[in-house]
């Protein structure tokens, strides 16, 4: 659904010469504004900033832009119209537009927060930090340790799942 625009924009009117046809035209244009506001409000109520579709997001942005332009035209008319009845209607619509813009701003702010909260993509490599911490937690890695590498052998055995038979053969000519 595309935002609705009238054939001709809300036009400036000579305040001293507001004809019934001009009043009818302005009211028709105000109906178009209210129609867009209704769709804009409904979308803001129904959409979820955590998982909205790109097409809905694009339509929401178009409605925001259209309503912003319509508000600009209404404020121009407010300065140029002498009809108290039309002025009152336009002030009410202007207030409602401002409320919609506040809702839209909160929606965008929540959307931005949700984008920042999304976790980074998981690593394709499992470094097994929790497992390494568990195994290394009991090792004494002090310099000058006199246990002749027993802790390292324990680590090697725990990683391979084998006992003493996991030691590599000693090359000939080298004693243990």
Order of alpha helices (4+ residues) and beta strands (2+ residues): alpha-alpha-alpha-alpha-alpha
